[in-house]
Amino acid sequence: MRVTPIATVAPDGRRVSLTVGRVYEVLGIEADSYRVLTDEDTSNCPNDPVLYEPECFRVVDASEPSFWQGAIGDEGERYSYPVEWGRVGFFEDYHDGVAGVREQFWEDLRQLHPSTFNERQRHS
């Protein structure tokens, strides 16, 4: 799935650390929000897998990877991730700096989303 931001501020007032008009690969869906890597030059946490509200984007390509496994939450919200990232607490551990989880994320990204991985490695 590929999206492009249409605003620099989310509906909840948070700043969107993405470039309007640039196309991003959605890495997963969590509680209906899209997980996307922040820009490489973001001053706070570049290349960080962050959740953004879908209202911040226009969908460029709605096709989803065949390796995503989906679920519907208790309130009808959608979850869809690669199996490796679907465990409860995976991204909390990533953002808490757990080295093994961060290494796993980047290795999985290299294997599952090679174009995004290669693009980010060129700019790192």
One Martini backbone bead per residue (centre of mass of N, CA, C, O) as a GRO file, in nm:
protein
  124
    1MET     BB    1   0.098   0.036   0.022
    2ARG     BB    2   0.033   0.372  -0.098
    3VAL     BB    3   0.115   0.710   0.010
    4THR     BB    4   0.014   1.063   0.047
    5PRO     BB    5   0.046   1.351   0.182
    6ILE     BB    6  -0.196   1.640   0.260
    7ALA     BB    7  -0.051   1.714   0.541
    8THR     BB    8   0.129   1.863   0.835
    9VAL     BB    9  -0.142   1.816   1.002
   10ALA     BB   10  -0.322   1.657   1.213
   11PRO     BB   11  -0.635   1.638   1.347
   12ASP     BB   12  -0.489   1.644   1.651
   13GLY     BB   13  -0.221   1.854   1.587
   14ARG     BB   14  -0.003   1.693   1.484
   15ARG     BB   15   0.292   1.658   1.342
   16VAL     BB   16   0.400   1.573   1.018
   17SER     BB   17   0.698   1.373   0.932
   18LEU     BB   18   0.630   1.463   0.624
   19THR     BB   19   0.601   1.485   0.267
   20VAL     BB   20   0.430   1.649   0.059
   21GLY     BB   21   0.390   1.420  -0.225
   22ARG     BB   22   0.519   1.190  -0.112
   23VAL     BB   23   0.588   0.848  -0.132
   24TYR     BB   24   0.460   0.587   0.081
   25GLU     BB   25   0.501   0.303   0.268
   26VAL     BB   26   0.298   0.084   0.417
   27LEU     BB   27   0.374  -0.131   0.701
   28GLY     BB   28   0.090  -0.086   0.851
   29ILE     BB   29  -0.201  -0.157   1.062
   30GLU     BB   30  -0.328   0.040   1.351
   31ALA     BB   31  -0.619   0.119   1.445
   32ASP     BB   32  -0.637   0.239   1.130
   33SER     BB   33  -0.349   0.316   1.122
   34TYR     BB   34  -0.051   0.425   0.972
   35ARG     BB   35   0.263   0.281   0.911
   36VAL     BB   36   0.542   0.511   0.888
   37LEU     BB   37   0.821   0.651   0.779
   38THR     BB   38   1.003   0.888   0.853
   39ASP     BB   39   1.202   1.112   0.768
   40GLU     BB   40   1.547   1.137   0.734
   41ASP     BB   41   1.544   1.468   0.828
   42THR     BB   42   1.435   1.436   1.095
   43SER     BB   43   1.518   1.563   1.400
   44ASN     BB   44   1.311   1.350   1.531
   45CYS     BB   45   1.341   1.043   1.450
   46PRO     BB   46   1.455   0.912   1.201
   47ASN     BB   47   1.318   0.647   1.051
   48ASP     BB   48   1.034   0.615   1.195
   49PRO     BB   49   0.776   0.402   1.304
   50VAL     BB   50   0.472   0.566   1.251
   51LEU     BB   51   0.161   0.681   1.342
   52TYR     BB   52  -0.118   0.761   1.118
   53GLU     BB   53  -0.374   0.912   1.002
   54PRO     BB   54  -0.558   0.860   0.715
   55GLU     BB   55  -0.640   1.170   0.673
   56CYS     BB   56  -0.332   1.249   0.581
   57PHE     BB   57  -0.415   1.084   0.311
   58ARG     BB   58  -0.347   0.956  -0.010
   59VAL     BB   59  -0.419   0.695  -0.206
   60VAL     BB   60  -0.220   0.537  -0.458
   61ASP     BB   61  -0.200   0.224  -0.342
   62ALA     BB   62  -0.415  -0.037  -0.214
   63SER     BB   63  -0.226  -0.256  -0.214
   64GLU     BB   64  -0.150  -0.548  -0.029
   65PRO     BB   65   0.037  -0.752   0.125
   66SER     BB   66   0.037  -1.100   0.155
   67PHE     BB   67   0.194  -1.099   0.454
   68TRP     BB   68  -0.037  -0.988   0.582
   69GLN     BB   69  -0.201  -0.989   0.903
   70GLY     BB   70  -0.531  -0.986   1.008
   71ALA     BB   71  -0.751  -0.782   1.226
   72ILE     BB   72  -1.025  -0.734   1.453
   73GLY     BB   73  -1.134  -0.544   1.686
   74ASP     BB   74  -1.366  -0.478   1.934
   75GLU     BB   75  -1.433  -0.185   1.760
   76GLY     BB   76  -1.350  -0.249   1.440
   77GLU     BB   77  -1.056  -0.234   1.418
   78ARG     BB   78  -0.762  -0.236   1.228
   79TYR     BB   79  -0.519  -0.504   1.166
   80SER     BB   80  -0.192  -0.501   0.981
   81TYR     BB   81   0.078  -0.737   0.957
   82PRO     BB   82   0.347  -0.874   0.994
   83VAL     BB   83   0.403  -1.126   1.199
   84GLU     BB   84   0.665  -1.005   1.334
   85TRP     BB   85   0.484  -0.727   1.424
   86GLY     BB   86   0.208  -0.844   1.579
   87ARG     BB   87   0.303  -0.830   1.850
   88VAL     BB   88   0.265  -0.738   2.152
   89GLY     BB   89   0.494  -0.460   2.184
   90PHE     BB   90   0.689  -0.420   1.949
   91PHE     BB   91   0.682  -0.099   1.908
   92GLU     BB   92   0.745  -0.029   2.197
   93ASP     BB   93   1.024  -0.157   2.196
   94TYR     BB   94   1.140   0.006   1.972
   95HIS     BB   95   1.091   0.293   2.115
   96ASP     BB   96   1.267   0.184   2.375
   97GLY     BB   97   1.541   0.049   2.239
   98VAL     BB   98   1.536  -0.247   2.164
   99ALA     BB   99   1.776  -0.393   1.994
  100GLY     BB  100   1.650  -0.660   1.880
  101VAL     BB  101   1.399  -0.520   1.758
  102ARG     BB  102   1.539  -0.318   1.576
  103GLU     BB  103   1.691  -0.529   1.409
  104GLN     BB  104   1.444  -0.685   1.314
  105PHE     BB  105   1.303  -0.461   1.164
  106TRP     BB  106   1.531  -0.403   0.950
  107GLU     BB  107   1.543  -0.691   0.841
  108ASP     BB  108   1.247  -0.713   0.761
  109LEU     BB  109   1.244  -0.470   0.574
  110ARG     BB  110   1.451  -0.581   0.375
  111GLN     BB  111   1.269  -0.834   0.297
  112LEU     BB  112   0.963  -0.702   0.270
  113HIS     BB  113   1.075  -0.382   0.198
  114PRO     BB  114   1.315  -0.317  -0.018
  115SER     BB  115   1.261  -0.033  -0.133
  116THR     BB  116   1.254   0.118   0.135
  117PHE     BB  117   1.522   0.026   0.245
  118ASN     BB  118   1.702   0.132   0.011
  119GLU     BB  119   1.617   0.426   0.029
  120ARG     BB  120   1.711   0.468   0.329
  121GLN     BB  121   2.011   0.384   0.295
  122ARG     BB  122   2.089   0.615   0.094
  123HIS     BB  123   1.997   0.849   0.330
  124SER     BB  124   2.176   0.767   0.600
   0.00000   0.00000   0.00000
